[in-house]
Amino acid sequence: MPRPKKWRKVCGLPGSSQFGPLNVPLNQNIVMMTVDEYETIRLIDLAGFTQEECAEKMSIARTTVQRIYNDARKKLADSLVNGKTLVIKGGDYKLCDGLEEACDCGGCYRHRYGREFDHKG
């Protein structure tokens, strides 16, 4: 019997779920990214979290974050380099309710406000 999948905590859904070249009609050149893959990109690349911090926020193991993040980056690169439409949907996730003390996000996209950053430049 396979092991049940663990739900990944996601702070919020993307504002847009489809991205791609403007000069090409939507066709079979589609790359599917899951919501949990999107969340790892958001937390690590945009919010500046480490993989360990991302794992804590998503309530999963760091090795799982590393695998999800690597898959997400490959999909993002495939979309950008090969001019494919990127569609974000599905995956094994549950939305954060913002009520957990460890979350400290207030519902969506507020992780970075409760964290200190080293701004250089």
Secondary structure, DSSP 8 states (H G I E B T S, - for coil): -------EEES---S-SEE--TTS-SSS-EEEE-HHHHHHHIIIIIS---HHHHHHHHTS-HHHHHHHHHHHHHHHHHHHHHT-EEEE---SEEE--S--TTT-STTSS-GGGGS------
